[in-house]
């Protein structure tokens, strides 16, 4: 469940939320994250002529949006300094158009998932069932106001079940991320402050986030001081009780905003998908490809086998239907 006020989440400690949306994100995120950490993704980007990790990252993730400029991706991705994005876009589209990048992304995930799971497992009935359940959930996602979720939802259905599973989980993940950004904006938490809170909660490393997303020490320090001024951080940069409570509200509202696909799928199918995803997520984590202290704050813990919270009991986010 969400951490009680005044605690936060310590690095390496897995925390499940009070709703199905958080549980399903934690199960699906390791599979999605292969696009960032598996060598096949970097090889695909290099094969398209992308220069360096960041050009490949932004091209592969932003391709469903079309040939958009850096400013659009900076807004959609939220936490990156504009200069980090501008170093990759729009130059990436001169090496390969977005449709070619999406196709290369699918080929990379085909190869990556086959390597991780083995040819027999990617062809199994269980994986096909998981793919079809996830695709149903992704198709039910409400994408109004969610540009990355909408762009991914609009992509064609992949023929290969394991690629279809990856794309469905990606759509759901980006849908959740879009909602999270909306919640951050509503709470007056800017891009750097959002990262400072993640570090204060023990989910990620400060240098990993700040340097990777190209923010300087002054911007980071300003965000820290602003959060102290709100009473959310103490003098040592740790969450105060009000800060932990505020962050818990942000996470709970994020979960609520991400709940509709699981309400639409239904409790029993969602439970079945959770049971199917658990070993798939465990296999990815066991490869060691996803580093500890990663930017998404994903910890090394997966499904324990307990029932998924009732999808019908998920709260409805303010302003959603």
URNOR-V409633 format. One record per run of one state. SS is the DSSP state (a for helix, b for strand, c for the rest). FROM is the first residue (numbers start at 1). LEN is the number of residues. If there is no record, write none. Layout:
ss->SS from->FROM len->LEN
ss->SS from->FROM len->LEN
This chain:
ss->c from->1 len->19
ss->a from->20 len->13
ss->c from->33 len->1
ss->a from->34 len->4
ss->c from->38 len->1
ss->a from->39 len->9
ss->c from->48 len->4
ss->a from->52 len->14
ss->c from->66 len->4
ss->a from->70 len->8
ss->c from->78 len->4
ss->a from->82 len->5
ss->c from->87 len->4
ss->a from->91 len->5
ss->c from->96 len->2
ss->a from->98 len->20
ss->c from->118 len->1
ss->a from->119 len->4
ss->c from->123 len->2
ss->a from->125 len->15
ss->c from->140 len->7
ss->a from->147 len->7
ss->c from->154 len->7
ss->a from->161 len->26
ss->c from->187 len->4
ss->a from->191 len->10
ss->c from->201 len->5
ss->a from->206 len->7
ss->c from->213 len->4
ss->a from->217 len->13
ss->c from->230 len->3
ss->b from->233 len->1
ss->c from->234 len->5
ss->b from->239 len->1
ss->c from->240 len->1
ss->a from->241 len->17
ss->c from->258 len->2
ss->a from->260 len->6
ss->c from->266 len->1
ss->a from->267 len->20
ss->c from->287 len->24
ss->a from->311 len->3
ss->c from->314 len->8
